[in-house]
Amino acid sequence: MRIPIFPLLFALFLNPLSGVAQIITTDPALPNADQGVIVYYDATLGMAGLEDYTGDVYAHTGVLTAESSGSSDWKYVKTDWLENSPETKLTRVSDNLYSLEMGTSIRDYCGVPAEIEITHLAFVFRNSDGSRQGKGDGGTDILVQVFAEGLEINIIN
């Protein structure tokens, strides 16, 4: 019996992640730097600092690049910590679920030059005065991988 290698690799490495609730999901699921993306934030996950919060929620966001020295070395941060801009205000989709539309491309939204490789989006969500925060487990920044343009995955039965 012949087992195709790609589906086997997918089952071993990627599929276990699909059953785990994610603090952030994106549309498209595999975002790249030169396309728009909608980010969905589940306030019940991670440190859940914004769970059941009913006021305005903002994203403190930037990117990690190939030049970042680590996961806390954000580049091209969109706004200052307590700057409440329309571009970083999340839309309430339902109780504890929010969305943020990042324009025509991640690169344009964050102001990253074309020659800079973006590896991750970085987030901390907060209320308007920063007294409540949505972070990852253990109080970490929330990171979303940004994939290389042209990455394709074909799943064959």
Helices and strands as residue ranges (DSSP letters): H 5-9, I 10-14, H 15-18, E 24-27, E 38-42, E 57-65, G 86-88, E 91-94, E 97-101, H 106-110, E 118-127, E 133-134, G 137-139, E 142-145
